[in-house]
Amino acid sequence: MKRFLDLWRARPVLGTAFLMACAVTLFFAGRLTVFTVYWATHHEVPVEGWMTVGYVARSWGLDPRALDAAAGLPPPEVKGHPQPLAEIAKARGVPVAEVIAEVEAAIARLKAQEATE
């Protein structure tokens, strides 16, 4: 321990940089762990109005652009941000259940295409 403190006093900038690098590494390792555990438990989640197309596509293991095209939904560039299905339904003036049904039908078609390939 004394040796560590002597080294710290001799090179405080290097020691601080090392501790900062350790902190950043721990942050990203924790973040990776959280995302990995989250997505490992959220496969094929039933579609709900609060979800964006990207969330649905990731949950079902599909390409978000392919899901947009198959369901006839606008890509995120239209408004500059990903839109929840409820927002898309409101913009169209239809019930959310109708948009959800379109997305579920598109998921079924895309999954059937994947199975034949």
Secondary structure, DSSP 8 states (H G I E B T S, - for coil): -HHHHHHHHH-HHHHHHHHHHHHHHHHHHHHHHHHHHHHHS-SS----TT-BHHHHHHHHT--HHHHHHHHT---GGGTTS--BHHHHHHHHTS-HHHHHHHHHHHHHHHHHHHHH-
